[in-house]
Structures are given as structure tokens and as C-alpha cells.
Amino acid sequence: MDGKRGRSPSPIQSSLSDLKISDDAVLHQAQDRTLCTHCDKTVKYFCYRCFQVLGCDREKIPTVKLPVPLDVIKHERELDGKSTAVHARIIAPDDVHLYGYNDIPEYEHPERTLLLFPGPDAKTLKEIPRDSFDRIVVLDGTWKQANRMAREAPQLQKLQKITIEPRNTLFWRFQHMSENYLATIEAIYYTYREFADAYEPEDYRGQYDNLLFYYRFFYNLIQTKYKANKRLKFNHRHANKNYIKYEGKDAAEDHSEKDAQTREHDATSNNETSAQDAK
């Protein structure tokens, strides 16, 4: 195995503020939607279909060089506007390809292609020799959609499954699963972060952190919006009840309010259960 010895593993969860991500001031200056000249769709920041940077010069957006090419397989029902995988396509355009579920390529050497998907037969990168693979595949969709693709797509059946260390997501969208179910771009970032731990000779110096360039921007945008207006209520169904990082007095008030909502929800659930039992 080519994995390095003696290197401490990457942190289970890194604060976005601790990462070496480029300044995103240029995104704050992009106030208006822009017409994509390739598809005539009006969008902001970038085009989800054509992967073009809009509203600013492409030179002002960071570029990441990946050590192994990445294929992203997107479920046909995953909305373009919800997908974070496009961030990787824009930041690492030479190394990332996006395919629809109905357009999954036939891998000529499936034994040399890794599929990021958990399971009893999935291995960590440190358990796999570096010279045994040439490509990584990531699935983009809800957990149910990804599970279906991994199970039913014939092109994926012979790929070696890999897994990453469990981490808590910082994703803002509501999901029915636990906090360990990451947004696609988070999963991509941590895969290459663990690649560095497993195979690269130097200590990690943030060379893949810019994969989260857009992700950090949107995360901070949402935090700022809700902190600035306490009357706005964040999705109460979100797995992390303290997702908005209020400070000082606002934080204490928010905790009290969330506790009250939890007690009210528990009481309602108990009353509904009692009523059903009485029938």
C-alpha cells in the first residue's frame, strides 16, 4: 500500500473559517442575475447548465487541480439549483465531469475506478494502493436517489466502493437523514482531503480547500441573513436546531425558543399517540 504512515487524520469537522479558501468579495459584488449566453438562462454567480462563471471575471474565481479525475453522476430528479456538485465542476473544470443518470459512461477499466458510497465492502483510501485506481465517482442526489443509482446502474456495479470518515454537514437544506449525511460538495472535498492524508508526501496545506469556495459563500450568506433579521425563522425541520449561529443574547433567546418548540412538539406527539391508543 502506498498510504503514508504517522500522519494524523484530517479533522472530523473543520470550521469553514479555518480553511484556506480564497477571498469571496467578488461574489458579494455580483448583485444582479446575468444572462448566460450559452443557454439564455438568467442566473446568478454561475450557470448550472453550462458551468460558466457569471457576474464577474473567471480569473477572480479560484481554480483547483485535482490529483485524480472526478466523475459526478447526478440523479435525473435532483434539481440543478439544489445541486452543490456544480461547484466542483466550476472550481476544477479540467478534472471534473458531470453526467446525468441516463448518461453514465461505460468504464473501460471498472476495477480501476472508485465509487464513493458507504457499505460493508467499502474501504477507506488508506486501505487502497495509490497505483490501483485512476478515477473517482461520486453520486449526486438525495440519499434515496443515490442508493438507487448505486444499486441499479449496471455501469457502477463493478466499481470498488470507498468511504470517508463521518462528519457533520453544514448544509442549509432540510433533509430527513442525520447530520452525518453530507452535501455532495462536502463529500467531494473530504474525499480529496483524505486523499492528501493517504498519499501525498507533504503535510496538508489547504490545496483542496477552494473546492468549498462557493459553499462557504452561500453558508455565510444564509447565516448573515438570519442573524440580521430575527423575525425570519429558519426551517424548524432542519436536523441541526442551532444551525444559525446567533451570538450573545440572541443565542440565549434562540436556545430558549427552540427548547419551547421542542417541548411543544413532544407534547403534541404524546397527545396524538394517546389519542390513537384510545381508539
Steps between C-alpha positions, in 0.01 A plus 500: 500500500619850418328663798715719722578402857503717806277776357216608724163470325313802373270658760155345531351840430677821407351842548471666161675802646805285576548391141724668245222620273551797270341837571143503364450879494446479124185294557354762733537751218289286264160642593297426188410196298683465171393349171704195405586544134533124453150395611310833539426421863511790747698397807721638775868423563520210251295295257390161631470364147799646316734535800589855399600758761265798477501846655878519536821407322588130508856596598368621835357159584752246636595186311597168658705227336388156614745208523241254365219576254149513644172392340175617659186300417194715555156349556246618244269631774767700680423864422784695341456786745531268800811318386830602658698267271509774236733692734767237440445512124557876497794506743680199345386514135788291363441209735125481570231367266126494572273231355127443526373168631399402146842591362732311735814408305615145446823467695751308294692399811244496782748331734707819488209732581388581854139571601439710810217310664480351851445133567655189655731457201609866487863580587674818603760644266775404743404137443543526122835519317537828316608333176182290486253771385476781246159659564247573776121502456258686729119480491294819517147485637306425815602194696207307353596605148869421550416160646289420197776602258762295685270199506350511151747663261687215324799727426563538875476139613865406450650814654694475828304682770677743732384687808614803698508576871165611649455874527213736570359691209476879485241482222209739534237292323259283698546125479341202673834336579749569780762774512758250368346511152710754315426731211662369183770768495585423863539131414720590203717731708555248780580227247789703362594614849539135598682434174763749617528322834535161335738566212657844485848532656464850646279609786167630377518871416148574383548418131145365468323744733380720214266221394281656771536854361135538396376280785654724765361808325143367501533372857613841625233673291227300672651550846520876445144524371344327801723669755408841361125436525391296799143504376604263224460143620739240367354163397387339826533155342874540447696228680720758674266708717779752562602532137496881504796604714350783703723681747460634851144582609355389167655156546346459847159611374522266204588203724203575726268529203627175347456321835144626520428382147647158581285469815192604304579248225556221756176583678307500173654168400415346838141623479462359149642166617263491798204578276597220262542257789154591626336411168 
